[in-house]
Amino acid sequence: MEHTDLSRLQLGYVNKAAFPRISPIKPTRQLTAISWQPTRATMGTGATAAVAVSKQPIEMPEALPLDFDKSQFNRDINIKALKITKKQCHRHLLNKPRLRNVMDIPGDDESRLLLLQEGLTIEEFSERQISGEPSSPPLTLHDIITRDSLKITDATVQLTYDDVSLGDVLHRLLPENIEVPSSFEQVGHIAHLNLRDELLPYRKIIGAVLLEKNPRVKTVINKVGTIENEWRVFTMDLLAGEDLTVTEVKQHGARFCLDFRKVYWNSRLEAEHKRLVEQKFNKGEVVVDAMAGVGPFAVPAGQKGCLVLANDLNPDSYHWLVENININKVGYTVCPFNLDGREFMRNAAGGKLQVEFTSVASPQQSKKKKRERKKQEGEQKTGEENDTVHAAVVTEEPKAAVPDAPRFPVPIPPFHHIVMNLPATAVEFLDALNGSFDPGMWKGKDLPTVHVYAFLKKDETVQDLQRRMEAALGGPLESSSIEFYSVRDVAPNKQMFCASFRLPKDIAFASVGDKRQRTE
Protein backbone atom coordinates (compact mmCIF):
# COMPACT_ATOMS: atom_id res chain seq x y z
CA MET A 1 0.00 0.00 0.00
CA GLU A 2 1.41 3.39 -1.05
CA HIS A 3 1.79 6.35 1.31
CA THR A 4 1.53 9.96 0.19
CA ASP A 5 2.43 13.01 2.29
CA LEU A 6 0.37 16.12 1.52
CA SER A 7 1.01 19.50 3.12
CA ARG A 8 -1.47 22.02 4.48
CA LEU A 9 -4.70 20.53 3.22
CA GLN A 10 -7.89 22.17 4.46
CA LEU A 11 -10.33 19.46 5.47
CA GLY A 12 -13.02 21.23 7.44
CA TYR A 13 -13.34 18.43 10.01
CA VAL A 14 -11.15 18.32 13.08
CA ASN A 15 -11.08 15.67 15.76
CA LYS A 16 -11.26 17.80 18.90
CA ALA A 17 -10.05 14.94 21.05
CA ALA A 18 -6.62 15.28 19.44
CA PHE A 19 -6.09 18.64 21.14
CA PRO A 20 -5.49 18.81 24.91
CA ARG A 21 -7.83 21.31 26.55
CA ILE A 22 -6.68 24.10 28.81
CA SER A 23 -7.90 24.22 32.37
CA PRO A 24 -10.58 26.70 33.44
CA ILE A 25 -9.19 30.03 34.56
CA LYS A 26 -9.61 30.88 38.21
CA PRO A 27 -11.61 34.04 38.95
CA THR A 28 -9.58 36.94 40.31
CA ARG A 29 -12.16 39.67 40.83
CA GLN A 30 -15.87 40.44 40.57
CA LEU A 31 -17.60 43.21 38.68
CA THR A 32 -21.23 44.21 38.42
CA ALA A 33 -22.33 44.96 34.85
CA ILE A 34 -24.10 48.30 34.54
CA SER A 35 -25.06 49.99 31.27
CA TRP A 36 -26.74 53.39 31.11
CA GLN A 37 -28.08 55.22 28.09
CA PRO A 38 -30.22 58.39 28.02
CA THR A 39 -33.32 58.36 25.82
CA ARG A 40 -36.00 60.73 24.65
CA ALA A 41 -39.37 60.25 26.28
CA THR A 42 -41.66 58.09 24.20
CA MET A 43 -45.08 59.60 23.65
CA GLY A 44 -47.28 58.76 26.58
CA THR A 45 -44.65 56.77 28.47
CA GLY A 46 -42.59 59.45 30.20
CA ALA A 47 -39.50 57.24 30.12
CA THR A 48 -36.30 59.28 30.13
CA ALA A 49 -33.49 56.78 30.59
CA ALA A 50 -32.68 53.12 30.35
CA VAL A 51 -30.52 51.39 32.94
CA ALA A 52 -29.69 47.69 32.87
CA VAL A 53 -28.08 46.20 36.00
CA SER A 54 -27.24 42.53 36.27
CA LYS A 55 -28.59 40.83 39.37
CA GLN A 56 -25.48 38.72 39.92
CA PRO A 57 -21.84 39.79 39.84
CA ILE A 58 -19.88 38.59 36.81
CA GLU A 59 -16.85 36.42 37.49
CA MET A 60 -13.87 38.03 35.75
CA PRO A 61 -10.89 35.68 35.37
CA GLU A 62 -7.54 36.73 34.02
CA ALA A 63 -7.79 37.40 30.28
CA LEU A 64 -6.50 34.83 27.82
CA PRO A 65 -3.47 36.06 25.87
CA LEU A 66 -4.41 37.22 22.37
CA ASP A 67 -1.03 36.11 21.00
CA PHE A 68 -1.56 32.42 21.77
CA ASP A 69 0.71 29.83 20.18
CA LYS A 70 -0.95 28.82 16.93
CA SER A 71 1.48 25.96 16.38
CA GLN A 72 -0.50 23.98 18.96
CA PHE A 73 -3.03 23.37 16.19
CA ASN A 74 -0.47 21.71 13.90
CA ARG A 75 -0.90 17.95 13.49
CA ASP A 76 -0.73 15.21 10.90
CA ILE A 77 -3.72 12.99 10.19
CA ASN A 78 -3.58 9.63 8.45
CA ILE A 79 -6.45 8.89 6.08
CA LYS A 80 -7.38 6.58 3.22
CA ALA A 81 -7.33 7.86 -0.34
CA LEU A 82 -8.22 6.52 -3.77
CA LYS A 83 -5.73 6.84 -6.58
CA ILE A 84 -7.70 7.50 -9.74
CA THR A 85 -7.09 8.82 -13.24
CA LYS A 86 -8.20 12.29 -14.29
CA LYS A 87 -11.07 10.83 -16.31
CA GLN A 88 -12.38 9.07 -13.22
CA CYS A 89 -12.28 12.15 -10.97
CA HIS A 90 -15.62 13.66 -11.86
CA ARG A 91 -17.48 10.43 -11.09
CA HIS A 92 -16.42 10.48 -7.44
CA LEU A 93 -15.93 14.18 -6.71
CA LEU A 94 -17.85 15.64 -3.77
CA ASN A 95 -18.10 19.41 -4.36
CA LYS A 96 -18.11 21.33 -1.10
CA PRO A 97 -17.03 24.94 -0.61
CA ARG A 98 -13.51 25.50 0.72
CA LEU A 99 -12.85 21.75 0.77
CA ARG A 100 -10.29 20.18 -1.55
CA ASN A 101 -11.19 16.53 -1.76
CA VAL A 102 -9.09 15.82 -4.86
CA MET A 103 -5.36 16.43 -4.64
CA ASP A 104 -2.45 16.24 -7.06
CA ILE A 105 0.23 13.60 -6.51
CA PRO A 106 3.80 14.93 -6.58
CA GLY A 107 5.62 13.38 -9.55
CA ASP A 108 2.48 11.77 -11.03
CA ASP A 109 0.66 13.97 -13.56
CA GLU A 110 -1.74 11.23 -14.67
CA SER A 111 -3.38 10.44 -11.34
CA ARG A 112 -5.17 12.18 -8.50
CA LEU A 113 -5.94 11.34 -4.89
CA LEU A 114 -9.57 11.38 -3.78
CA LEU A 115 -9.35 11.92 -0.03
CA LEU A 116 -11.82 10.06 2.14
CA GLN A 117 -13.27 10.90 5.54
CA GLU A 118 -10.94 10.86 8.51
CA GLY A 119 -11.27 7.65 10.51
CA LEU A 120 -12.81 5.63 7.66
CA THR A 121 -11.41 2.08 7.56
CA ILE A 122 -11.23 -0.39 4.67
CA GLU A 123 -13.70 -2.64 6.51
CA GLU A 124 -16.32 0.13 6.28
CA PHE A 125 -16.03 0.49 2.49
CA SER A 126 -18.67 -2.18 1.94
CA GLU A 127 -21.12 -0.27 4.20
CA ARG A 128 -20.77 3.18 2.62
CA GLN A 129 -23.41 3.57 -0.09
CA ILE A 130 -23.01 6.10 -2.87
CA SER A 131 -26.08 7.29 -4.74
CA GLY A 132 -26.06 6.92 -8.50
CA GLU A 133 -28.74 7.25 -11.13
CA PRO A 134 -32.31 7.22 -9.73
CA SER A 135 -33.10 4.13 -11.79
CA SER A 136 -30.04 2.23 -10.57
CA PRO A 137 -29.56 0.59 -7.17
CA PRO A 138 -27.09 2.39 -4.89
CA LEU A 139 -23.52 1.14 -4.91
CA THR A 140 -21.14 0.88 -2.01
CA LEU A 141 -17.70 2.41 -1.97
CA HIS A 142 -16.30 -1.13 -2.22
CA ASP A 143 -18.41 -1.78 -5.35
CA ILE A 144 -17.04 1.31 -7.08
CA ILE A 145 -13.45 0.48 -6.15
CA THR A 146 -13.87 -3.04 -7.52
CA ARG A 147 -15.77 -1.99 -10.65
CA ASP A 148 -13.31 0.74 -11.67
CA SER A 149 -10.16 -1.06 -10.43
CA LEU A 150 -9.26 1.82 -8.15
CA LYS A 151 -6.21 1.67 -5.94
CA ILE A 152 -6.37 2.35 -2.20
CA THR A 153 -3.48 4.25 -0.68
CA ASP A 154 -2.60 5.94 2.60
CA ALA A 155 -2.14 9.70 2.74
CA THR A 156 -0.86 12.04 5.44
CA VAL A 157 -2.37 15.50 5.59
CA GLN A 158 -0.85 18.27 7.69
CA LEU A 159 -3.30 20.60 9.41
CA THR A 160 -2.38 24.01 10.82
CA TYR A 161 -4.26 26.79 12.59
CA ASP A 162 -5.41 28.15 9.24
CA ASP A 163 -7.18 24.87 8.46
CA VAL A 164 -9.14 24.70 11.72
CA SER A 165 -12.64 26.18 11.91
CA LEU A 166 -13.62 29.01 14.24
CA GLY A 167 -15.66 26.66 16.40
CA ASP A 168 -12.85 24.14 16.79
CA VAL A 169 -10.32 26.85 17.69
CA LEU A 170 -12.62 28.17 20.42
CA HIS A 171 -13.33 24.64 21.66
CA ARG A 172 -9.58 24.22 22.01
CA LEU A 173 -8.93 27.55 23.75
CA LEU A 174 -11.91 27.80 26.10
CA PRO A 175 -12.50 25.62 29.17
CA GLU A 176 -14.38 22.37 28.59
CA ASN A 177 -17.50 23.45 30.48
CA ILE A 178 -17.94 26.59 28.34
CA GLU A 179 -20.29 26.41 25.35
CA VAL A 180 -18.72 28.32 22.48
CA PRO A 181 -20.77 30.80 20.40
CA SER A 182 -22.54 28.98 17.58
CA SER A 183 -23.38 31.97 15.38
CA PHE A 184 -23.13 35.72 14.95
CA GLU A 185 -24.95 38.40 12.97
CA GLN A 186 -23.01 40.11 10.21
CA VAL A 187 -23.92 43.69 9.32
CA GLY A 188 -21.67 44.71 6.45
CA HIS A 189 -18.11 44.51 7.79
CA ILE A 190 -19.37 44.25 11.41
CA ALA A 191 -19.71 40.96 13.29
CA HIS A 192 -22.30 41.34 16.05
CA LEU A 193 -22.16 38.91 18.99
CA ASN A 194 -24.55 38.56 21.90
CA LEU A 195 -22.39 36.69 24.40
CA ARG A 196 -23.75 35.08 27.53
CA ASP A 197 -22.33 36.14 30.90
CA GLU A 198 -20.10 33.07 31.23
CA LEU A 199 -18.38 33.98 27.94
CA LEU A 200 -17.64 37.62 28.83
CA PRO A 201 -14.24 36.88 30.43
CA TYR A 202 -13.18 35.33 27.10
CA ARG A 203 -14.79 37.94 24.85
CA LYS A 204 -11.52 39.43 23.58
CA ILE A 205 -10.05 36.11 22.44
CA ILE A 206 -13.39 35.18 20.85
CA GLY A 207 -13.37 38.48 18.96
CA ALA A 208 -9.74 38.08 17.88
CA VAL A 209 -10.26 34.57 16.49
CA LEU A 210 -13.52 35.53 14.77
CA LEU A 211 -11.76 38.47 13.12
CA GLU A 212 -8.94 36.24 11.86
CA LYS A 213 -11.25 33.55 10.54
CA ASN A 214 -13.54 35.90 8.58
CA PRO A 215 -11.69 38.03 6.01
CA ARG A 216 -14.77 40.19 5.30
CA VAL A 217 -15.11 41.19 8.96
CA LYS A 218 -13.25 44.31 10.11
CA THR A 219 -15.06 45.04 13.38
CA VAL A 220 -16.27 42.65 16.08
CA ILE A 221 -18.68 44.00 18.70
CA ASN A 222 -20.67 42.50 21.56
CA LYS A 223 -24.10 43.63 22.70
CA VAL A 224 -24.04 44.94 26.28
CA GLY A 225 -27.28 44.82 28.26
CA THR A 226 -30.72 44.81 26.66
CA ILE A 227 -32.49 47.14 24.25
CA GLU A 228 -34.50 49.37 26.56
CA ASN A 229 -34.63 52.71 24.76
CA GLU A 230 -36.77 54.48 22.23
CA TRP A 231 -34.40 54.07 19.30
CA ARG A 232 -33.88 50.29 19.69
CA VAL A 233 -30.10 50.72 19.83
CA PHE A 234 -27.82 49.08 22.38
CA THR A 235 -24.57 49.77 24.16
CA MET A 236 -21.77 47.88 22.42
CA ASP A 237 -18.34 46.63 23.43
CA LEU A 238 -15.59 46.59 20.78
CA LEU A 239 -13.95 43.15 20.94
CA ALA A 240 -11.57 43.26 17.97
CA GLY A 241 -10.74 45.21 14.84
CA GLU A 242 -11.49 48.82 13.92
CA ASP A 243 -13.88 51.02 15.86
CA LEU A 244 -15.86 51.66 12.69
CA THR A 245 -19.64 51.29 12.92
CA VAL A 246 -20.66 53.05 9.71
CA THR A 247 -21.18 50.23 7.24
CA GLU A 248 -23.06 49.14 4.13
CA VAL A 249 -25.44 46.21 3.73
CA LYS A 250 -26.93 44.81 0.54
CA GLN A 251 -30.36 43.18 0.51
CA HIS A 252 -32.34 42.06 -2.54
CA GLY A 253 -30.80 44.53 -4.95
CA ALA A 254 -30.80 47.50 -2.55
CA ARG A 255 -27.89 49.12 -0.70
CA PHE A 256 -28.26 50.37 2.86
CA CYS A 257 -25.73 52.60 4.60
CA LEU A 258 -26.08 53.03 8.35
CA ASP A 259 -24.29 53.67 11.61
CA PHE A 260 -24.86 50.48 13.60
CA ARG A 261 -24.07 52.33 16.82
CA LYS A 262 -26.93 54.82 16.34
CA VAL A 263 -29.71 53.03 14.44
CA TYR A 264 -31.52 49.70 14.52
CA TRP A 265 -30.68 47.03 11.98
CA ASN A 266 -31.28 43.28 12.08
CA SER A 267 -29.89 41.20 9.21
CA ARG A 268 -31.96 38.22 10.38
CA LEU A 269 -35.09 40.04 9.18
CA GLU A 270 -33.97 39.98 5.54
CA ALA A 271 -36.45 37.23 4.64
CA GLU A 272 -39.31 39.15 6.28
CA HIS A 273 -38.44 42.33 4.38
CA LYS A 274 -38.58 40.32 1.16
CA ARG A 275 -41.82 38.53 2.09
CA LEU A 276 -43.79 41.68 2.76
CA VAL A 277 -42.55 43.60 -0.28
CA GLU A 278 -42.84 40.71 -2.75
CA GLN A 279 -46.00 39.03 -1.48
CA LYS A 280 -48.10 41.86 -0.02
CA PHE A 281 -47.27 45.00 -2.01
CA ASN A 282 -48.25 45.51 -5.64
CA LYS A 283 -46.74 47.95 -8.11
CA GLY A 284 -48.54 51.28 -8.00
CA GLU A 285 -49.86 50.84 -4.46
CA VAL A 286 -49.23 53.42 -1.74
CA VAL A 287 -47.46 52.27 1.42
CA VAL A 288 -47.29 54.13 4.74
CA ASP A 289 -44.23 52.93 6.71
CA ALA A 290 -44.67 54.44 10.18
CA MET A 291 -41.48 53.06 11.80
CA ALA A 292 -39.28 52.86 8.71
CA GLY A 293 -35.83 52.85 10.29
CA VAL A 294 -33.18 53.22 7.57
CA GLY A 295 -35.58 51.88 4.93
CA PRO A 296 -35.46 48.04 4.72
CA PHE A 297 -39.15 47.97 3.71
CA ALA A 298 -39.46 51.43 2.14
CA VAL A 299 -36.55 51.31 -0.32
CA PRO A 300 -37.35 47.88 -1.87
CA ALA A 301 -41.02 48.87 -2.07
CA GLY A 302 -40.01 52.05 -3.88
CA GLN A 303 -37.85 50.02 -6.26
CA LYS A 304 -40.85 47.81 -6.98
CA GLY A 305 -42.88 50.83 -8.07
CA CYS A 306 -44.88 51.56 -4.92
CA LEU A 307 -45.29 55.10 -3.62
CA VAL A 308 -43.96 55.05 -0.06
CA LEU A 309 -44.38 57.52 2.79
CA ALA A 310 -41.54 56.49 5.12
CA ASN A 311 -41.23 57.86 8.66
CA ASP A 312 -38.94 57.44 11.65
CA LEU A 313 -38.66 59.50 14.83
CA ASN A 314 -34.96 58.76 15.42
CA PRO A 315 -33.01 61.65 13.80
CA ASP A 316 -30.13 59.31 12.96
CA SER A 317 -32.46 56.77 11.34
CA TYR A 318 -34.06 59.58 9.35
CA HIS A 319 -30.62 60.75 8.21
CA TRP A 320 -29.70 57.30 6.90
CA LEU A 321 -33.18 56.79 5.44
CA VAL A 322 -32.63 59.93 3.36
CA GLU A 323 -29.16 58.73 2.37
CA ASN A 324 -30.49 55.32 1.30
CA ILE A 325 -33.29 56.90 -0.72
CA ASN A 326 -30.61 58.89 -2.51
CA ILE A 327 -28.17 55.98 -2.92
CA ASN A 328 -30.83 53.71 -4.40
CA LYS A 329 -32.32 56.49 -6.55
CA VAL A 330 -35.88 56.04 -5.29
CA GLY A 331 -36.57 59.67 -4.40
CA TYR A 332 -39.26 59.69 -7.06
CA THR A 333 -41.21 56.98 -5.18
CA VAL A 334 -40.17 57.31 -1.50
CA CYS A 335 -40.85 60.41 0.61
CA PRO A 336 -39.12 60.58 4.06
CA PHE A 337 -40.55 62.04 7.28
CA ASN A 338 -39.14 62.63 10.78
CA LEU A 339 -42.27 62.60 12.97
CA ASP A 340 -43.70 60.75 15.94
CA GLY A 341 -45.37 57.55 14.72
CA ARG A 342 -48.83 58.46 15.99
CA GLU A 343 -48.70 61.96 14.55
CA PHE A 344 -47.49 60.59 11.22
CA MET A 345 -50.27 58.01 10.88
CA ARG A 346 -53.02 60.42 11.95
CA ASN A 347 -51.86 63.04 9.47
CA ALA A 348 -51.56 60.46 6.69
CA ALA A 349 -55.07 59.13 7.36
CA GLY A 350 -56.49 62.65 7.46
CA GLY A 351 -54.71 63.87 4.33
CA LYS A 352 -52.66 66.42 6.29
CA LEU A 353 -49.13 65.38 5.27
CA GLN A 354 -47.11 67.52 2.91
CA VAL A 355 -45.96 64.87 0.45
CA GLU A 356 -43.10 65.68 -1.91
CA PHE A 357 -41.01 63.49 -4.17
CA THR A 358 -37.72 64.34 -5.85
CA SER A 359 -37.57 64.71 -9.60
CA VAL A 360 -33.93 63.67 -10.05
CA ALA A 361 -33.68 60.07 -8.95
CA SER A 362 -35.57 57.98 -11.48
CA PRO A 363 -33.52 55.27 -13.25
CA GLN A 364 -34.13 56.87 -16.66
CA GLN A 365 -32.86 60.24 -15.47
CA SER A 366 -29.92 58.57 -13.73
CA LYS A 367 -28.82 56.90 -16.98
CA LYS A 368 -29.13 60.20 -18.84
CA LYS A 369 -27.02 61.98 -16.22
CA LYS A 370 -24.43 59.21 -16.38
CA ARG A 371 -24.09 59.68 -20.16
CA GLU A 372 -23.84 63.45 -19.74
CA ARG A 373 -21.21 63.06 -17.01
CA LYS A 374 -19.06 60.79 -19.18
CA LYS A 375 -19.30 63.31 -22.01
CA GLN A 376 -18.29 66.14 -19.67
CA GLU A 377 -15.38 64.10 -18.30
CA GLY A 378 -14.16 63.59 -21.85
CA GLU A 379 -14.39 67.32 -22.55
CA GLN A 380 -12.50 68.10 -19.35
CA LYS A 381 -9.75 65.63 -20.21
CA THR A 382 -9.35 67.24 -23.64
CA GLY A 383 -9.19 70.67 -22.04
CA GLU A 384 -6.52 69.55 -19.57
CA GLU A 385 -4.40 68.21 -22.41
CA ASN A 386 -4.60 71.66 -24.04
CA ASP A 387 -3.78 73.42 -20.74
CA THR A 388 -7.33 74.83 -20.66
CA VAL A 389 -9.48 75.04 -17.51
CA HIS A 390 -13.24 74.50 -17.88
CA ALA A 391 -14.56 75.80 -14.56
CA ALA A 392 -18.17 74.98 -15.33
CA VAL A 393 -17.59 71.30 -16.06
CA VAL A 394 -18.97 68.99 -13.34
CA THR A 395 -17.21 65.63 -13.26
CA GLU A 396 -19.05 64.07 -10.32
CA GLU A 397 -22.77 63.68 -9.78
CA PRO A 398 -23.84 65.69 -6.70
CA LYS A 399 -24.46 63.60 -3.60
CA ALA A 400 -26.86 66.00 -1.95
CA ALA A 401 -29.42 64.55 0.44
CA VAL A 402 -32.90 64.02 -0.94
CA PRO A 403 -34.53 66.97 0.90
CA ASP A 404 -32.06 69.36 -0.83
CA ALA A 405 -32.82 68.02 -4.30
CA PRO A 406 -35.55 69.54 -6.51
CA ARG A 407 -38.89 68.32 -5.26
CA PHE A 408 -42.47 68.41 -6.44
CA PRO A 409 -45.51 68.26 -4.13
CA VAL A 410 -48.33 65.82 -4.78
CA PRO A 411 -51.71 65.48 -3.08
CA ILE A 412 -51.62 62.66 -0.57
CA PRO A 413 -53.43 59.67 -2.06
CA PRO A 414 -55.45 57.07 -0.15
CA PHE A 415 -52.94 54.41 0.81
CA HIS A 416 -53.17 50.62 0.61
CA HIS A 417 -50.84 49.48 3.41
CA ILE A 418 -49.63 50.61 6.84
CA VAL A 419 -46.42 48.99 8.13
CA MET A 420 -45.70 49.21 11.87
CA ASN A 421 -42.36 47.50 12.46
CA LEU A 422 -41.68 48.23 16.13
CA PRO A 423 -42.37 44.84 17.76
CA ALA A 424 -41.91 45.97 21.35
CA THR A 425 -44.57 48.71 21.26
CA ALA A 426 -46.17 48.91 17.79
CA VAL A 427 -49.48 47.45 19.02
CA GLU A 428 -49.89 50.43 21.35
CA PHE A 429 -49.64 52.80 18.36
CA LEU A 430 -52.76 51.26 16.78
CA ASP A 431 -54.84 53.77 18.75
CA ALA A 432 -53.69 56.42 16.26
CA LEU A 433 -55.92 54.79 13.62
CA ASN A 434 -59.12 55.21 15.62
CA GLY A 435 -61.22 58.00 14.09
CA SER A 436 -58.29 59.50 12.17
CA PHE A 437 -59.51 58.81 8.63
CA ASP A 438 -61.07 61.66 6.66
CA PRO A 439 -64.44 60.45 5.29
CA GLY A 440 -64.25 62.69 2.22
CA MET A 441 -60.76 61.58 1.27
CA TRP A 442 -61.63 57.91 1.70
CA LYS A 443 -65.11 57.98 0.18
CA GLY A 444 -65.50 54.99 -2.14
CA LYS A 445 -61.97 53.77 -1.32
CA ASP A 446 -60.91 50.55 0.37
CA LEU A 447 -59.36 51.09 3.78
CA PRO A 448 -55.71 50.03 4.14
CA THR A 449 -54.30 46.71 5.28
CA VAL A 450 -52.34 47.07 8.51
CA HIS A 451 -49.17 45.02 9.05
CA VAL A 452 -48.23 45.32 12.73
CA TYR A 453 -45.29 43.51 14.35
CA ALA A 454 -45.30 42.26 17.93
CA PHE A 455 -43.49 39.96 20.34
CA LEU A 456 -45.26 37.02 21.96
CA LYS A 457 -44.02 35.30 25.09
CA LYS A 458 -43.95 31.52 25.34
CA ASP A 459 -47.23 31.32 27.25
CA GLU A 460 -49.04 33.79 24.93
CA THR A 461 -51.16 32.92 21.89
CA VAL A 462 -52.22 34.82 18.78
CA GLN A 463 -55.62 35.21 20.46
CA ASP A 464 -53.87 37.13 23.23
CA LEU A 465 -52.24 39.31 20.58
CA GLN A 466 -55.62 39.91 18.93
CA ARG A 467 -57.07 41.10 22.24
CA ARG A 468 -54.18 43.53 22.67
CA MET A 469 -54.72 44.86 19.16
CA GLU A 470 -58.47 45.31 19.72
CA ALA A 471 -57.86 47.13 23.01
CA ALA A 472 -55.55 49.60 21.28
CA LEU A 473 -57.80 50.03 18.24
CA GLY A 474 -60.88 50.62 20.38
CA GLY A 475 -62.99 48.07 18.54
CA PRO A 476 -63.27 44.39 17.58
CA LEU A 477 -61.60 42.57 14.69
CA GLU A 478 -62.94 39.56 12.83
CA SER A 479 -60.63 36.67 13.70
CA SER A 480 -61.01 35.20 10.22
CA SER A 481 -59.76 38.46 8.68
CA ILE A 482 -56.42 38.48 10.54
CA GLU A 483 -53.36 36.75 9.14
CA PHE A 484 -50.83 35.87 11.83
CA TYR A 485 -47.37 35.12 10.46
CA SER A 486 -44.53 33.80 12.65
CA VAL A 487 -41.46 35.80 11.63
CA ARG A 488 -38.72 34.28 13.83
CA ASP A 489 -37.79 33.01 17.26
CA VAL A 490 -36.13 35.91 19.05
CA ALA A 491 -35.28 33.90 22.18
CA PRO A 492 -36.24 30.50 23.62
CA ASN A 493 -39.32 32.06 25.23
CA LYS A 494 -40.04 34.84 22.74
CA GLN A 495 -41.42 34.94 19.19
CA MET A 496 -41.85 37.75 16.68
CA PHE A 497 -45.16 37.84 14.77
CA CYS A 498 -46.65 39.95 12.00
CA ALA A 499 -50.42 40.46 12.14
CA SER A 500 -52.05 41.66 8.91
CA PHE A 501 -55.68 42.81 8.78
CA ARG A 502 -57.97 45.20 6.91
CA LEU A 503 -58.85 48.19 9.08
CA PRO A 504 -62.62 48.13 9.91
CA LYS A 505 -64.71 51.16 8.92
CA ASP A 506 -66.24 51.62 12.37
CA ILE A 507 -62.74 52.08 13.80
CA ALA A 508 -61.32 54.22 10.99
CA PHE A 509 -64.28 56.64 11.01
CA ALA A 510 -65.11 56.53 14.73
CA SER A 511 -66.33 59.87 16.04
CA VAL A 512 -64.01 62.01 18.12
CA GLY A 513 -66.11 61.43 21.23
CA ASP A 514 -65.82 57.65 21.03
CA LYS A 515 -64.02 56.11 23.96
CA ARG A 516 -60.67 54.70 22.94
CA GLN A 517 -59.05 51.95 24.90
CA ARG A 518 -55.36 51.64 25.51
CA THR A 519 -53.25 48.63 26.28
CA GLU A 520 -51.75 48.53 29.71
HELIX and SHEET records of a PDB file:
HELIX    1   1 LYS A   16  ALA A   18  5                                   3    
HELIX    2   2 LYS A   70  PHE A   73  5                                   4    
HELIX    3   3 LYS A   86  HIS A   92  1                                   7    
HELIX    4   4 ILE A  122  GLU A  124  5                                   3    
HELIX    5   5 LEU A  141  ARG A  147  1                                   7    
HELIX    6   6 TYR A  161  ASP A  163  5                                   3    
HELIX    7   7 LEU A  166  LEU A  173  1                                   8    
HELIX    8   8 ASP A  197  TYR A  202  5                                   6    
HELIX    9   9 ARG A  203  LYS A  213  1                                  11    
HELIX   10  10 SER A  267  LEU A  269  5                                   3    
HELIX   11  11 GLU A  270  ARG A  275  1                                   6    
HELIX   12  12 LEU A  276  LYS A  280  3                                   5    
HELIX   13  13 ALA A  298  LYS A  304  1                                   7    
HELIX   14  14 PRO A  315  ILE A  327  1                                  13    
HELIX   15  15 GLY A  341  ALA A  349  1                                   9    
HELIX   16  16 PRO A  363  GLU A  385  1                                  23    
HELIX   17  17 VAL A  402  ASP A  404  5                                   3    
HELIX   18  18 ALA A  426  LEU A  433  5                                   8    
HELIX   19  19 VAL A  462  LEU A  473  1                                  12    
HELIX   20  20 SER A  479  SER A  481  5                                   3    
HELIX   21  21 LYS A  505  ALA A  508  1                                   4    
SHEET    1   A 5 HIS A   3  LEU A   6  0                                        
SHEET    2   A 5 LYS A 151  LEU A 159  1                                        
SHEET    3   A 5 ARG A  75  THR A  85 -1                                        
SHEET    4   A 5 ASP A 108  LEU A 115 -1                                        
SHEET    5   A 5 VAL A 102  ILE A 105 -1                                        
SHEET    1   B 2 PRO A  27  LEU A  31  0                                        
SHEET    2   B 2 ILE A  58  PRO A  61 -1                                        
SHEET    1   C 2 ILE A  34  PRO A  38  0                                        
SHEET    2   C 2 ALA A  49  VAL A  53 -1                                        
SHEET    1   D 2 GLN A 129  ILE A 130  0                                        
SHEET    2   D 2 LEU A 139  THR A 140 -1                                        
SHEET    1   E 4 GLU A 185  VAL A 187  0                                        
SHEET    2   E 4 ILE A 190  LEU A 193 -1                                        
SHEET    3   E 4 THR A 219  VAL A 224  1                                        
SHEET    4   E 4 THR A 235  GLY A 241 -1                                        
SHEET    1   F 2 VAL A 246  GLN A 251  0                                        
SHEET    2   F 2 ALA A 254  ASP A 259 -1                                        
SHEET    1   G 7 VAL A 334  PHE A 337  0                                        
SHEET    2   G 7 LEU A 307  ASN A 311  1                                        
SHEET    3   G 7 VAL A 286  ASP A 289  1                                        
SHEET    4   G 7 HIS A 417  MET A 420  1                                        
SHEET    5   G 7 THR A 449  LYS A 457  1                                        
SHEET    6   G 7 LYS A 494  ARG A 502 -1                                        
SHEET    7   G 7 GLU A 483  ALA A 491 -1                                        
SHEET    1   H 2 VAL A 355  THR A 358  0                                        
SHEET    2   H 2 ARG A 407  VAL A 410 -1                                        
END                                                                             
